[in-house]
Amino acid sequence: MKIWTRRPAKADVEAVVSHYFGLLRAGNLQEAEQLVDHASMRHVLKSLWAGSAGASADAEAASGSVAADAWEQDLAWLGELELGGFRWGHTGSHLSAEVTCRARIIEVSLGFWVKPTDAGWVVAGPSTLW
């Protein structure tokens, strides 16, 4: 996990989030988890799946034509996601990252925040924002 002795600049936080997302897209989940003070990876993946390619596949799963947990078994769908723009909260501590799938902004974005710890400042998250 990246630790700063002083509050990091927005560009530094955006670089960490971009690197995190690149690792996620490549299926390097453990490495992505190590980059930030991390929330549940399963929750992040499930939310991204539901907000993107999974919307139509969930209906198929309910009808029995697709395995309900296919999104967990085959992570190839992550490669269709791209990181969109960043939006910072008014305090400068919270960052929302848009996610696109096939060039369309999906329903869920990833939220990160900068927080102080005993060791220094870290990027935490992501939360999933609908």
DSSP file (Angstrom, degrees, kcal/mol; ACC not computed):
  #  RESIDUE AA STRUCTURE BP1 BP2  ACC     N-H-->O    O-->H-N    N-H-->O    O-->H-N    TCO  KAPPA ALPHA  PHI   PSI    X-CA   Y-CA   Z-CA
    1    1 A M              0   0    0      0, 0.0     2,-0.3     0, 0.0    35,-0.2   0.000 360.0 360.0 360.0 134.0    0.0    0.0    0.0
    2    2 A K        -     0   0    0     33,-1.2   121,-0.5   121,-0.1     2,-0.4  -0.574 360.0-170.6 -72.9 129.3    1.3    3.4   -0.9
    3    3 A I        -     0   0    0     -2,-0.3     2,-0.4   119,-0.1   119,-0.2  -0.990   5.9-162.3-126.2 129.5    1.8    5.6    2.2
    4    4 A W  B     -A  121   0A   0    117,-2.5   117,-3.2    -2,-0.4     3,-0.0  -0.855  19.1-144.8-107.9 145.2    2.6    9.3    2.1
    5    5 A T  S    S+     0   0    0     -2,-0.4     2,-0.3   115,-0.2    -1,-0.1   0.752  91.8  33.0 -78.4 -24.1    4.1   11.2    5.0
    6    6 A R  S    S-     0   0    0    115,-0.1   115,-0.2   114,-0.0    -2,-0.0  -0.875 112.3 -73.0-124.4 161.3    2.0   14.3    3.9
    7    7 A R        -     0   0    0     -2,-0.3    -2,-0.1     1,-0.1     2,-0.0  -0.311  61.2-119.6 -52.0 126.1   -1.4   14.5    2.3
    8    8 A P        -     0   0    0      0, 0.0    -1,-0.1     0, 0.0     2,-0.1  -0.323  22.7-106.6 -72.9 154.0   -0.9   13.4   -1.3
    9    9 A A     >  -     0   0    0      1,-0.1     4,-1.9    -2,-0.0     3,-0.4  -0.370  31.5-110.1 -70.8 156.6   -1.7   15.7   -4.3
   10   10 A K  H  > S+     0   0    0      1,-0.2     4,-2.8     2,-0.2     5,-0.2   0.887 119.6  55.9 -56.6 -40.5   -4.8   14.9   -6.3
   11   11 A A  H  > S+     0   0    0      1,-0.2     4,-1.8     2,-0.2    -1,-0.2   0.868 106.2  50.9 -62.1 -36.1   -2.6   13.8   -9.2
   12   12 A D  H  > S+     0   0    0     -3,-0.4     4,-1.8     2,-0.2    -1,-0.2   0.902 111.7  46.8 -67.4 -41.2   -0.8   11.2   -7.0
   13   13 A V  H  X S+     0   0    0     -4,-1.9     4,-2.5     1,-0.2    -2,-0.2   0.919 111.2  51.3 -66.9 -43.5   -4.2    9.8   -5.8
   14   14 A E  H  X S+     0   0    0     -4,-2.8     4,-2.5     1,-0.2    -1,-0.2   0.863 107.6  53.8 -61.9 -35.3   -5.5    9.6   -9.3
   15   15 A A  H  X S+     0   0    0     -4,-1.8     4,-2.3    -5,-0.2    -1,-0.2   0.900 109.2  47.9 -65.4 -40.8   -2.3    7.8  -10.4
   16   16 A V  H  X S+     0   0    0     -4,-1.8     4,-2.8     2,-0.2    -2,-0.2   0.924 112.8  48.5 -64.8 -44.3   -2.9    5.2   -7.6
   17   17 A V  H  X S+     0   0    0     -4,-2.5     4,-2.6     2,-0.2    -2,-0.2   0.907 111.7  49.7 -63.9 -41.6   -6.5    4.8   -8.6
   18   18 A S  H  X S+     0   0    0     -4,-2.5     4,-2.3     2,-0.2    -1,-0.2   0.913 112.4  47.2 -62.4 -42.8   -5.5    4.4  -12.3
   19   19 A H  H  X S+     0   0    0     -4,-2.3     4,-2.3     2,-0.2    -2,-0.2   0.921 111.4  51.7 -64.4 -44.1   -2.9    1.8  -11.4
   20   20 A Y  H  X S+     0   0    0     -4,-2.8     4,-2.4     1,-0.2    -2,-0.2   0.935 111.4  47.3 -55.7 -48.6   -5.5   -0.1   -9.2
   21   21 A F  H  X S+     0   0    0     -4,-2.6     4,-2.8     1,-0.2    -1,-0.2   0.885 109.3  53.4 -65.6 -38.6   -8.0   -0.1  -12.0
   22   22 A G  H  X S+     0   0    0     -4,-2.3     4,-1.7     2,-0.2    -1,-0.2   0.905 110.4  47.3 -61.2 -41.7   -5.4   -1.4  -14.5
   23   23 A L  H  <>S+     0   0    0     -4,-2.3     5,-2.4     2,-0.2     4,-0.4   0.907 111.8  51.0 -65.0 -41.5   -4.5   -4.2  -12.2
   24   24 A L  H ><5S+     0   0    0     -4,-2.4     3,-1.6     1,-0.2    -2,-0.2   0.940 109.2  49.8 -60.6 -49.2   -8.2   -5.0  -11.7
   25   25 A R  H 3<5S+     0   0    0     -4,-2.8    -1,-0.2     1,-0.3    -2,-0.2   0.850 109.5  52.3 -58.6 -35.6   -8.8   -5.1  -15.5
   26   26 A A  T 3<5S-     0   0    0     -4,-1.7    -1,-0.3    -5,-0.2    -2,-0.2   0.515 117.8-112.9 -80.6  -4.2   -5.9   -7.4  -15.9
   27   27 A G  T < 5S+     0   0    0     -3,-1.6     2,-1.7    -4,-0.4     3,-0.3   0.597  74.2 136.6  83.1  10.6   -7.3   -9.8  -13.3
   28   28 A N     >< +     0   0    0     -5,-2.4     4,-2.1     1,-0.2     5,-0.2  -0.501  20.3 158.2 -86.9  67.3   -4.4   -9.1  -10.8
   29   29 A L  H  >  +     0   0    0     -2,-1.7     4,-2.5     1,-0.2    -1,-0.2   0.878  65.5  50.1 -66.3 -42.4   -6.9   -8.9   -7.9
   30   30 A Q  H  > S+     0   0    0     -3,-0.3     4,-1.4     1,-0.2    -1,-0.2   0.908 112.2  48.2 -64.8 -40.4   -4.4   -9.6   -5.1
   31   31 A E  H  > S+     0   0    0      2,-0.2     4,-0.7     1,-0.2    -1,-0.2   0.891 111.0  51.3 -66.3 -38.8   -2.0   -7.0   -6.3
   32   32 A A  H >X S+     0   0    0     -4,-2.1     3,-1.1     1,-0.2     4,-0.8   0.917 107.2  53.6 -63.0 -43.1   -4.8   -4.5   -6.7
   33   33 A E  H 3< S+     0   0    0     -4,-2.5     5,-0.5     1,-0.3     3,-0.4   0.833 106.1  53.6 -60.6 -32.4   -5.9   -5.2   -3.1
   34   34 A Q  H 3< S+     0   0    0     -4,-1.4    -1,-0.3     1,-0.2    -2,-0.2   0.663  97.7  66.4 -76.6 -16.2   -2.4   -4.5   -1.9
   35   35 A L  H << S+     0   0    0     -3,-1.1   -33,-1.2    -4,-0.7     2,-0.3   0.801 109.0  24.3 -78.3 -29.6   -2.3   -1.1   -3.6
   36   36 A V  S  < S-     0   0    0     -4,-0.8     2,-1.4    -3,-0.4    88,-0.2  -0.854  95.2 -89.9-130.1 164.3   -5.0    0.6   -1.4
   37   37 A D  E    S-b  124   0A   0     86,-2.7    88,-2.5    -2,-0.3     2,-0.1  -0.674  72.6-142.7 -72.4  97.9   -6.6    0.1    2.0
   38   38 A H  E     -b  125   0A   0     -2,-1.4     2,-0.1    -5,-0.5     3,-0.1  -0.386  26.9-153.7 -94.4 143.9   -9.1   -2.2    0.4
   39   39 A A        -     0   0    0     86,-1.1     2,-0.2     1,-0.2    -1,-0.1  -0.302  62.0 -49.9 -86.0-179.1  -12.7   -3.0    0.7
   40   40 A S     >  -     0   0    0      1,-0.2     4,-1.9    -2,-0.1    -1,-0.2  -0.373  45.1-154.6 -60.1 119.9  -14.1   -6.5   -0.2
   41   41 A M  H  > S+     0   0    0      1,-0.2     4,-2.8    -2,-0.2     5,-0.2   0.878  94.7  56.7 -64.3 -38.1  -12.9   -7.4   -3.7
   42   42 A R  H  > S+     0   0    0      1,-0.2     4,-2.7     2,-0.2    -1,-0.2   0.913 106.9  49.3 -60.6 -42.3  -15.9   -9.7   -4.2
   43   43 A H  H  > S+     0   0    0      2,-0.2     4,-2.4     1,-0.2    -1,-0.2   0.918 111.4  49.2 -63.1 -43.3  -18.2   -6.8   -3.5
   44   44 A V  H  X S+     0   0    0     -4,-1.9     4,-2.5     2,-0.2    -2,-0.2   0.944 114.2  45.1 -61.3 -48.9  -16.3   -4.6   -6.0
   45   45 A L  H  X S+     0   0    0     -4,-2.8     4,-2.8     1,-0.2    -2,-0.2   0.924 112.9  49.9 -62.5 -45.1  -16.4   -7.2   -8.7
   46   46 A K  H  X S+     0   0    0     -4,-2.7     4,-2.7    -5,-0.2    -1,-0.2   0.902 112.3  48.1 -62.6 -40.8  -20.1   -8.1   -8.2
   47   47 A S  H  X S+     0   0    0     -4,-2.4     4,-2.3    -5,-0.2    -1,-0.2   0.920 112.5  47.7 -66.2 -43.8  -21.0   -4.4   -8.3
   48   48 A L  H  X S+     0   0    0     -4,-2.5     4,-0.8     2,-0.2     6,-0.3   0.909 113.5  49.1 -62.6 -41.1  -19.0   -3.8  -11.5
   49   49 A W  H ><>S+     0   0    0     -4,-2.8     5,-2.3    -5,-0.2     3,-0.9   0.945 112.7  46.7 -62.1 -48.6  -20.6   -6.9  -13.1
   50   50 A A  H 3<5S+     0   0    0     -4,-2.7    -1,-0.2     1,-0.2    -2,-0.2   0.852 114.2  48.4 -63.9 -34.3  -24.1   -5.9  -12.1
   51   51 A G  H 3<5S+     0   0    0     -4,-2.3    56,-1.1    -5,-0.2    -1,-0.2   0.563 125.4  17.9 -83.5  -8.2  -23.5   -2.3  -13.4
   52   52 A S  T X<5S-     0   0    0     -3,-0.9     3,-1.3    -4,-0.8     4,-0.3   0.229 129.6  -3.9-127.0-112.8  -22.0   -3.4  -16.7
   53   53 A A  T 3>5S+     0   0    0      1,-0.3     4,-0.9    -5,-0.2     3,-0.5   0.718 119.4  68.6 -64.5 -23.0  -22.1   -6.7  -18.7
   54   54 A G  H 3><S+     0   0    0     -5,-2.3     4,-2.8    -6,-0.3    -1,-0.3   0.628  73.4  84.9 -76.6 -14.0  -23.9   -8.5  -16.0
   55   55 A A  H <> S+     0   0    0     -3,-1.3     4,-0.8    -6,-0.4    -1,-0.2   0.926 102.6  30.6 -57.9 -47.6  -27.3   -6.8  -16.3
   56   56 A S  H  > S+     0   0    0     -3,-0.5     4,-1.4    -4,-0.3    -1,-0.2   0.829 118.1  56.8 -79.6 -31.2  -28.5   -9.0  -19.1
   57   57 A A  H  X S+     0   0    0     -4,-0.9     4,-2.5     1,-0.2    -2,-0.2   0.828  98.8  60.9 -69.9 -30.2  -26.6  -12.0  -18.0
   58   58 A D  H  X S+     0   0    0     -4,-2.8     4,-2.1     1,-0.2    -1,-0.2   0.885 103.1  51.2 -62.9 -37.1  -28.2  -11.9  -14.5
   59   59 A A  H  X S+     0   0    0     -4,-0.8     4,-1.3    -5,-0.2    -1,-0.2   0.899 110.5  48.8 -65.3 -39.7  -31.6  -12.4  -16.2
   60   60 A E  H  X>S+     0   0    0     -4,-1.4     5,-2.1     1,-0.2     6,-0.7   0.894 109.4  52.8 -65.4 -39.1  -30.2  -15.4  -18.1
   61   61 A A  H ><5S+     0   0    0     -4,-2.5     3,-1.0     1,-0.2    -2,-0.2   0.893 105.6  53.9 -63.4 -39.7  -28.8  -16.8  -14.8
   62   62 A A  H 3<5S+     0   0    0     -4,-2.1    -1,-0.2     1,-0.3    -2,-0.2   0.837 108.3  50.0 -64.2 -31.5  -32.2  -16.5  -13.2
   63   63 A S  H 3<5S-     0   0    0     -4,-1.3    -1,-0.3    -5,-0.1    -2,-0.2   0.551 119.7-112.6 -84.0  -6.4  -33.7  -18.5  -16.0
   64   64 A G  T <<5S+     0   0    0     -3,-1.0    -3,-0.2    -4,-0.5    -2,-0.1   0.487  88.6 110.1  94.3   3.1  -31.0  -21.2  -15.6
   65   65 A S  S   <S+     0   0    0     -5,-2.1     2,-0.4     1,-0.1    -4,-0.2   0.668  78.8  38.7 -88.4 -14.6  -29.1  -20.6  -18.9
   66   66 A V  S    S-     0   0    0     -6,-0.7    -2,-0.3    -9,-0.1    -1,-0.1  -0.994  94.5-102.0-133.3 140.1  -26.0  -19.1  -17.3
   67   67 A A    >   -     0   0    0     -2,-0.4     3,-1.9     1,-0.1     4,-0.2  -0.391  30.7-130.6 -60.0 133.7  -24.2  -20.1  -14.1
   68   68 A A  T 3  S+     0   0    0      1,-0.3     3,-0.3    -7,-0.2    -1,-0.1   0.785 105.7  40.7 -59.7 -30.0  -25.1  -17.5  -11.4
   69   69 A D  T >> S+     0   0    0      1,-0.2     3,-1.5     2,-0.1     4,-1.3   0.069  75.2 119.4-108.0  25.3  -21.5  -17.0  -10.4
   70   70 A A  H <>  +     0   0    0     -3,-1.9     4,-2.3     1,-0.3    -1,-0.2   0.838  69.6  63.7 -59.1 -33.5  -20.0  -17.0  -13.9
   71   71 A W  H 34 S+     0   0    0     -3,-0.3    -1,-0.3    -4,-0.2    -2,-0.1   0.774 105.6  46.0 -62.4 -26.5  -18.7  -13.4  -13.4
   72   72 A E  H <4 S+     0   0    0     -3,-1.5    -1,-0.2     1,-0.1    -2,-0.2   0.788 113.2  47.7 -85.0 -30.1  -16.5  -14.8  -10.6
   73   73 A Q  H  < S+     0   0    0     -4,-1.3     2,-0.6     1,-0.3    -2,-0.2   0.868 118.5  35.5 -81.3 -38.6  -15.2  -17.8  -12.5
   74   74 A D    ><  -     0   0    0     -4,-2.3     3,-0.6     1,-0.1    -1,-0.3  -0.932  61.5-178.2-122.3 106.7  -14.2  -16.0  -15.7
   75   75 A L  G >   +     0   0    0     -2,-0.6     3,-1.9     1,-0.2     4,-0.4   0.256  51.9 110.5 -89.0  12.6  -12.9  -12.5  -15.2
   76   76 A A  G >   +     0   0    0      1,-0.3     3,-1.6     2,-0.2     4,-0.3   0.810  66.2  69.9 -58.2 -29.9  -12.5  -11.8  -19.0
   77   77 A W  G X  S+     0   0    0     -3,-0.6     3,-1.6     1,-0.3     4,-0.3   0.749  83.2  71.8 -60.6 -24.2  -15.4   -9.3  -18.8
   78   78 A L  G X  S+     0   0    0     -3,-1.9     3,-1.6     1,-0.3    -1,-0.3   0.822  85.5  67.0 -61.3 -29.5  -13.1   -7.0  -16.8
   79   79 A G  G <  S+     0   0    0     -3,-1.6    -1,-0.3    -4,-0.4    -2,-0.2   0.688  92.2  61.0 -65.3 -18.0  -11.1   -6.3  -19.9
   80   80 A E  G <  S+     0   0    0     -3,-1.6    22,-1.3    -4,-0.3    23,-0.3   0.562  89.1  91.5 -84.2  -8.6  -14.2   -4.6  -21.4
   81   81 A L  E <   -C  101   0A   0     -3,-1.6     2,-0.3    -4,-0.3    20,-0.2  -0.622  54.9-172.3 -89.8 146.4  -14.2   -2.0  -18.6
   82   82 A E  E     -C  100   0A   0     18,-2.3    18,-2.8    -2,-0.3     2,-0.5  -0.954  29.3-110.2-131.9 152.5  -12.3    1.3  -18.9
   83   83 A L  E     -C   99   0A   0     -2,-0.3    16,-0.3    16,-0.2     3,-0.1  -0.727  37.2-167.2 -82.7 126.9  -11.7    4.0  -16.3
   84   84 A G  E     -     0   0A   0     14,-3.7    -1,-0.1    -2,-0.5    15,-0.1   0.171  39.2 -38.9 -90.8-146.9  -13.7    7.2  -17.1
   85   85 A G  E     -     0   0A   0     12,-0.1    13,-2.7     1,-0.1     2,-0.4  -0.275  53.1-121.4 -79.2 164.6  -13.3   10.6  -15.5
   86   86 A F  E     -C   97   0A   0     11,-0.2     2,-0.4    -3,-0.1    11,-0.2  -0.835  19.2-167.0-104.0 143.4  -12.5   11.5  -12.0
   87   87 A R  E     -C   96   0A   0      9,-2.4     9,-3.1    -2,-0.4     2,-0.3  -0.993  10.0-152.0-129.8 125.5  -14.7   13.7   -9.8
   88   88 A W  E     -C   95   0A   0     -2,-0.4     7,-0.2     7,-0.2     2,-0.0  -0.752  16.4-121.4 -97.2 142.0  -13.4   15.1   -6.5
   89   89 A G    >   -     0   0    0      5,-3.0     3,-1.3    -2,-0.3    -1,-0.1  -0.294  34.7-101.1 -71.4 165.6  -15.6   16.0   -3.6
   90   90 A H  T 3  S+     0   0    0      1,-0.3    -1,-0.1     2,-0.1    -2,-0.0   0.712 120.7  54.5 -65.8 -21.0  -15.6   19.5   -2.2
   91   91 A T  T 3  S-     0   0    0      3,-0.0    -1,-0.3     1,-0.0    -3,-0.0   0.631 105.1-125.5 -86.4 -13.4  -13.3   18.6    0.7
   92   92 A G  S <  S+     0   0    0     -3,-1.3    -2,-0.1     2,-0.2     3,-0.1   0.600  90.0  95.3  78.8  10.9  -10.6   17.1   -1.6
   93   93 A S  S    S+     0   0    0      1,-0.1    21,-2.7    20,-0.1     2,-0.4   0.639  72.7  62.2-103.8 -20.2  -10.7   13.9    0.4
   94   94 A H  E     - D   0 113A   0     19,-0.2    -5,-3.0    -5,-0.0     2,-0.4  -0.906  58.5-172.5-117.7 137.5  -13.1   11.8   -1.8
   95   95 A L  E     -CD  88 112A   0     17,-3.1    17,-3.2    -2,-0.4     2,-0.5  -0.991   7.3-160.2-129.5 130.8  -12.7   10.8   -5.4
   96   96 A S  E     -CD  87 111A   0     -9,-3.1    -9,-2.4    -2,-0.4     2,-0.5  -0.945   8.2-159.0-110.6 131.9  -15.3    9.1   -7.6
   97   97 A A  E     -CD  86 110A   0     13,-3.1    13,-2.4    -2,-0.5   -11,-0.2  -0.948  11.3-139.6-114.8 118.7  -14.1    7.3  -10.7
   98   98 A E  E     -     0   0A   0    -13,-2.7   -14,-3.7    -2,-0.5     2,-0.4  -0.414  15.1-151.9 -70.8 150.5  -16.5    6.7  -13.5
   99   99 A V  E     -C   83   0A   0      9,-0.4     7,-2.9     7,-0.3     2,-0.3  -0.984   7.5-161.4-125.9 136.8  -16.3    3.3  -15.2
  100  100 A T  E     -CE  82 105A   0    -18,-2.8   -18,-2.3    -2,-0.4     2,-0.4  -0.861   7.4-162.7-116.2 153.8  -17.3    2.6  -18.8
  101  101 A C  E >  S-CE  81 104A   0      3,-2.7     3,-1.2    -2,-0.3   -20,-0.2  -0.980  82.8 -10.2-133.9 121.0  -18.1   -0.6  -20.6
  102  102 A R  T 3  S-     0   0    0    -22,-1.3    -1,-0.1    -2,-0.4   -21,-0.1   0.910 131.7 -54.1  54.3  44.5  -18.0   -0.6  -24.4
  103  103 A A  T 3  S+     0   0    0    -23,-0.3     2,-0.4     1,-0.2    -1,-0.3   0.579 116.6 110.6  69.7  14.0  -17.6    3.2  -24.4
  104  104 A R  E <  S-E  101   0A   0     -3,-1.2    -3,-2.7     0, 0.0     2,-0.2  -0.965  73.9-115.5-119.1 136.3  -20.8    3.8  -22.2
  105  105 A I  E     -E  100   0A   0     -2,-0.4    -5,-0.3    -5,-0.2     2,-0.1  -0.506  36.4-139.3 -66.6 129.3  -20.7    5.0  -18.7
  106  106 A I        -     0   0    0     -7,-2.9    -7,-0.3    -2,-0.2   -54,-0.2  -0.346  20.9-104.0 -88.0 173.0  -22.1    2.2  -16.4
  107  107 A E  S    S+     0   0    0    -56,-1.1     2,-0.4   -59,-0.1   -55,-0.1   0.673  99.4  63.1 -71.1 -19.1  -24.4    2.6  -13.5
  108  108 A V        -     0   0    0    -57,-0.2    -9,-0.4   -60,-0.1     2,-0.3  -0.877  59.5-173.9-114.1 140.3  -21.7    2.1  -10.8
  109  109 A S  E     - F   0 129A   0     20,-2.4    20,-2.9    -2,-0.4     2,-0.5  -0.849  27.0-114.6-121.8 164.9  -18.7    4.2  -10.1
  110  110 A L  E     -DF  97 128A   0    -13,-2.4   -13,-3.1    -2,-0.3     2,-0.5  -0.862  24.2-153.2-104.0 131.1  -15.8    3.5   -7.7
  111  111 A G  E     +DF  96 127A   0     16,-2.9    16,-2.5    -2,-0.5     2,-0.3  -0.879  15.5 176.3-106.5 133.9  -15.3    5.8   -4.7
  112  112 A F  E     -D   95   0A   0    -17,-3.2   -17,-3.1    -2,-0.5     2,-0.3  -0.897   7.5-164.1-127.3 157.6  -11.9    6.3   -3.1
  113  113 A W  E     -DF  94 124A   0     11,-1.9    11,-3.2    -2,-0.3     2,-0.5  -0.991  20.2-126.2-144.0 154.0  -10.9    8.5   -0.2
  114  114 A V  E     + F   0 123A   0    -21,-2.7     9,-0.2    -2,-0.3  -107,-0.0  -0.855  37.6 175.5 -97.9 127.5   -7.6    9.8    1.2
  115  115 A K  E     - F   0 122A   0      7,-2.5     7,-2.5    -2,-0.5     2,-0.3  -0.983  29.4-120.1-138.2 147.8   -7.3    9.2    4.9
  116  116 A P  E     + F   0 121A   0      0, 0.0     2,-0.3     0, 0.0     5,-0.2  -0.618  32.3 177.2 -81.7 143.1   -4.7    9.6    7.6
  117  117 A T        -     0   0    0      3,-2.4     3,-0.3    -2,-0.3     0, 0.0  -0.789  48.6 -93.6-130.1 177.0   -3.4    6.6    9.5
  118  118 A D  S    S+     0   0    0     -2,-0.3     3,-0.1     1,-0.2    -1,-0.0   0.832 127.8  46.4 -61.2 -31.0   -0.7    6.2   12.1
  119  119 A A  S    S-     0   0    0      1,-0.3     2,-0.3    -3,-0.0    -1,-0.2   0.712 126.1 -85.3 -84.7 -21.5    1.8    5.4    9.4
  120  120 A G        -     0   0    0     -3,-0.3    -3,-2.4    -5,-0.0     2,-0.3  -0.975  69.1 -25.4 147.5-160.2    0.8    8.3    7.1
  121  121 A W  E     +AF   4 116A   0   -117,-3.2  -117,-2.5    -2,-0.3     2,-0.3  -0.703  58.4 176.2 -91.9 138.9   -1.7    9.1    4.4
  122  122 A V  E     - F   0 115A   0     -7,-2.5    -7,-2.5    -2,-0.3     2,-0.5  -0.900  33.0-114.9-134.9 163.3   -3.3    6.3    2.3
  123  123 A V  E     - F   0 114A   0   -121,-0.5   -86,-2.7    -2,-0.3     2,-0.3  -0.895  37.7-167.0 -97.2 129.0   -5.9    5.8   -0.4
  124  124 A A  E     -bF  37 113A   0    -11,-3.2   -11,-1.9    -2,-0.5   -86,-0.2  -0.805  26.3  -7.2-116.0 157.7   -8.8    3.7    0.8
  125  125 A G  E     -b   38   0A   0    -88,-2.5   -86,-1.1    -2,-0.3   -13,-0.2  -0.865  32.7-131.8 129.1-160.9  -11.6    2.0   -1.0
  126  126 A P  E     +     0   0A   0      0, 0.0     2,-0.3     0, 0.0    -1,-0.3   0.557  32.6 179.6 -88.3 153.2  -13.2    1.5   -3.3
  127  127 A S  E     - F   0 111A   0    -16,-2.5   -16,-2.9    -3,-0.2     2,-0.6  -0.692  31.1-121.2 -93.8 162.3  -16.7    1.9   -2.3
  128  128 A T  E     - F   0 110A   0     -2,-0.3     2,-0.5   -18,-0.2   -18,-0.2  -0.939  25.4-161.6-110.6 125.5  -19.3    1.3   -5.0
  129  129 A L  E       F   0 109A   0    -20,-2.9   -20,-2.4    -2,-0.6    -2,-0.0  -0.905 360.0 360.0-111.7 126.6  -21.6    4.2   -5.8
  130  130 A W              0   0    0     -2,-0.5    -1,-0.1   -22,-0.2   -22,-0.0   0.381 360.0 360.0-105.6 360.0  -24.8    3.8   -7.7
